Amino acid sequence: MGTHLEARRLNSLADYWPVVVIGAGPAGCLAAREIARRGVRVLLVERDSFPRHKVCGCCLNFRGREALRKAGLNDLLENADAQELRSLQWSIGSRSVTLPLRGGVSISRERMDWDLMKAAIDVGVVLQDRCSAEPGEEFPNHRLVHLQNLQGKRQISAGLVLVCDGLSSRSGKPVIQENSRIGLGTILPSSSKYAESNKLWMNVSKSGYLGIVHLEDGRLALAAAADRSAIREFGSPGQFAMELLRSARQPIPESLEYAQWQGTAPLTRKNQIAEGRLFRLGDAAGYIEPFTGEGMAWALTAACAVVPLAITPWLPEHRVAWNRIYREKIADSQRKCRLAAKLLRSPVCVSGLVGISKIVPGIAARIVRQLHPVGSN
Ligand SMILES: Cc1cc2nc3c(=O)[nH]c(=O)nc-3n(C[C@H](O)[C@H](O)[C@H](O)COP(=O)(O)OP(=O)(O)OC[C@H]3O[C@@H](n4cnc5c(N)ncnc54)[C@H](O)[C@@H]3O)c2cc1C
């Protein structure tokens, strides 16, 4: 996959950038690339060093693929050997059903985010990695951005700041839902117990759910949304996952016991979409539990949608415009996800749905596809 990119010295950066993008996940990388492709100078600031994994179910649905296609990045998934997802197994308690899926793929976040970052650099985006950024005060002609890395601190200014720093975003006024679940994830070596590639296993219990999918190199990505009280009760994410798999009568991958888990901040949240000379995109703009596996598609769709505003000199009306565009392109499809998340809090509902699926697979497949559009088109 390549080696680390050289850390740029903070004091070698220009004082002013027309666009500064904070965070190099799917939202940040694609937005930076699409803006730079239109001839605007873009600085992309990323806290981590790539390639890196992040907590994610690693399923990209057809809307996410469509956003990549529109950006001319058709080959990215194929070159990475992304796996087509052809079936979804839903399991709860003793009930289990397998339904067809189409249009979605699985791909590791190490690979996808790294390839997106390289695609951005290829069109002239300047990357400052291993550097943390926070938006600062707004002035009539610019907004400050505070940068910090191991070498020190630096302040630069930007015509527009795109905040794409994910769930850890501290800027704005994030409002976190009280009983919000947290995200958990790990990557395991391939397992004979989960030999079928092209399949997504979703296991549901009253305290959360756990998805398992094959990655392009045969490893397994496990990602869960869990009640915080359940993690306390079981003592660790690994125990929670094993208990969930047992309750759904599913096999436990050999190496699960020794897995290193990563966690996230509470998932369900809202944030301000726009401020003066600042737009939020992706998880930084708000997030809902990931059952429907759409977060990357929302991030990529928002990245494409922001371009016309980002390449136009700033006008105060842009705040209203970004709120409207965001509502039309993203918030409407998030409503369905919110409904799914609510239904999934009721094991009786899920169990009923799985039961119906067995009796009337055609109708149930349609309902499940609506709730879980990882692969539908
Ligand atoms: C358990 C779970 C399962 C999921 N499963 C799926 C799935 O199957 N399919 C799907 O589409 N989505 C899924 N998602 C959602 C998906 O992971 C996110 O919606 C998606 O990553 C959002 O992209 P983003 O670019 O907004 O943020 P991120 O991908 O989180 O990227 C943000 C980047 O910003 C960087 N950053 C953070 N703070 C700073 C800072 N101060 N300065 C500089 N850089 C910073 C981070 O290092 C990171 O690289 C899942 C999420 C969870 C929690």
The ligand as an SDF file (V2000), in Angstrom:
LIG
                    3D

 53 58  0  0  0  0  0  0  0  0999 V2000
  -19.8740    0.6970   14.3410 C   0  0  0  0  0  0  0  0  0  0  0  0
  -19.9560    1.4620   13.0510 C   0  0  0  0  0  0  0  0  0  0  0  0
  -20.2100    0.7870   11.8690 C   0  0  0  0  0  0  0  0  0  0  0  0
  -20.3260    1.4990   10.6740 C   0  0  0  0  0  0  0  0  0  0  0  0
  -20.5520    0.8050    9.5260 N   0  0  0  0  0  0  0  0  0  0  0  0
  -20.6640    1.4830    8.3640 C   0  0  0  0  0  0  0  0  0  0  0  0
  -20.8490    0.7810    7.1430 C   0  0  0  0  0  0  0  0  0  0  0  0
  -20.8510   -0.4380    7.0730 O   0  0  0  0  0  0  0  0  0  0  0  0
  -20.9990    1.5120    6.0130 N   0  0  0  0  0  0  0  0  0  0  0  0
  -20.9550    2.8880    6.0160 C   0  0  0  0  0  0  0  0  0  0  0  0
  -21.1180    3.5040    4.9580 O   0  0  0  0  0  0  0  0  0  0  0  0
  -20.7340    3.5620    7.1580 N   0  0  0  0  0  0  0  0  0  0  0  0
  -20.5820    2.8990    8.3220 C   0  0  0  0  0  0  0  0  0  0  0  0
  -20.3150    3.5800    9.4700 N   0  0  0  0  0  0  0  0  0  0  0  0
  -20.2110    5.0460    9.4150 C   0  0  0  0  0  0  0  0  0  0  0  0
  -18.9230    5.5200    8.7760 C   0  0  0  0  0  0  0  0  0  0  0  0
  -17.8190    4.9270    9.4040 O   0  0  0  0  0  0  0  0  0  0  0  0
  -18.8490    7.0420    8.8910 C   0  0  0  0  0  0  0  0  0  0  0  0
  -20.1050    7.6040    8.6210 O   0  0  0  0  0  0  0  0  0  0  0  0
  -17.8250    7.6300    7.9340 C   0  0  0  0  0  0  0  0  0  0  0  0
  -16.5330    7.2050    8.2550 O   0  0  0  0  0  0  0  0  0  0  0  0
  -17.8900    9.1580    7.9900 C   0  0  0  0  0  0  0  0  0  0  0  0
  -16.8690    9.6990    7.2400 O   0  0  0  0  0  0  0  0  0  0  0  0
  -16.2450   11.1110    7.6290 P   0  0  0  0  0  0  0  0  0  0  0  0
  -15.3200   11.4500    6.5260 O   0  0  0  0  0  0  0  0  0  0  0  0
  -17.3250   12.0520    7.9890 O   0  0  0  0  0  0  0  0  0  0  0  0
  -15.4590   10.8830    9.0010 O   0  0  0  0  0  0  0  0  0  0  0  0
  -14.3050    9.8540    9.3720 P   0  0  0  0  0  0  0  0  0  0  0  0
  -14.2610    8.7290    8.4420 O   0  0  0  0  0  0  0  0  0  0  0  0
  -14.4960    9.5840   10.8300 O   0  0  0  0  0  0  0  0  0  0  0  0
  -12.9800   10.6930    9.1730 O   0  0  0  0  0  0  0  0  0  0  0  0
  -12.6680   11.7680   10.0020 C   0  0  0  0  0  0  0  0  0  0  0  0
  -11.1670   12.0070    9.9340 C   0  0  0  0  0  0  0  0  0  0  0  0
  -10.8820   13.2030   10.6490 O   0  0  0  0  0  0  0  0  0  0  0  0
   -9.6840   13.0360   11.4000 C   0  0  0  0  0  0  0  0  0  0  0  0
   -9.7200   13.9950   12.5020 N   0  0  0  0  0  0  0  0  0  0  0  0
  -10.4780   13.9550   13.6170 C   0  0  0  0  0  0  0  0  0  0  0  0
  -10.2580   15.0430   14.3700 N   0  0  0  0  0  0  0  0  0  0  0  0
   -9.3280   15.7900   13.7180 C   0  0  0  0  0  0  0  0  0  0  0  0
   -8.7010   17.0300   13.9900 C   0  0  0  0  0  0  0  0  0  0  0  0
   -9.0040   17.7420   15.0790 N   0  0  0  0  0  0  0  0  0  0  0  0
   -7.7960   17.5040   13.1010 N   0  0  0  0  0  0  0  0  0  0  0  0
   -7.4970   16.7950   11.9610 C   0  0  0  0  0  0  0  0  0  0  0  0
   -8.0720   15.6030   11.6640 N   0  0  0  0  0  0  0  0  0  0  0  0
   -8.9860   15.1200   12.5270 C   0  0  0  0  0  0  0  0  0  0  0  0
   -9.7550   11.5800   11.8420 C   0  0  0  0  0  0  0  0  0  0  0  0
   -8.4640   11.0930   12.1520 O   0  0  0  0  0  0  0  0  0  0  0  0
  -10.3630   10.9110   10.6050 C   0  0  0  0  0  0  0  0  0  0  0  0
   -9.3670   10.4510    9.7110 O   0  0  0  0  0  0  0  0  0  0  0  0
  -20.1720    2.9030   10.6760 C   0  0  0  0  0  0  0  0  0  0  0  0
  -19.8810    3.5760   11.8570 C   0  0  0  0  0  0  0  0  0  0  0  0
  -19.7690    2.8740   13.0360 C   0  0  0  0  0  0  0  0  0  0  0  0
  -19.4440    3.6090   14.2950 C   0  0  0  0  0  0  0  0  0  0  0  0
  1  2  1  0
  2  3  1  0
  2 52  2  0
  3  4  2  0
  4  5  1  0
  4 50  1  0
  5  6  2  0
  6  7  1  0
  6 13  1  0
  7  8  2  0
  7  9  1  0
  9 10  1  0
 10 11  2  0
 10 12  1  0
 12 13  2  0
 13 14  1  0
 14 15  1  0
 14 50  1  0
 15 16  1  0
 16 17  1  0
 16 18  1  0
 18 19  1  0
 18 20  1  0
 20 21  1  0
 20 22  1  0
 22 23  1  0
 23 24  1  0
 24 25  2  0
 24 26  1  0
 24 27  1  0
 27 28  1  0
 28 29  2  0
 28 30  1  0
 28 31  1  0
 31 32  1  0
 32 33  1  0
 33 34  1  0
 33 48  1  0
 34 35  1  0
 35 36  1  0
 35 46  1  0
 36 37  1  0
 36 45  1  0
 37 38  2  0
 38 39  1  0
 39 40  1  0
 39 45  2  0
 40 41  1  0
 40 42  2  0
 42 43  1  0
 43 44  2  0
 44 45  1  0
 46 47  1  0
 46 48  1  0
 48 49  1  0
 50 51  2  0
 51 52  1  0
 52 53  1  0
M  END
$$$$
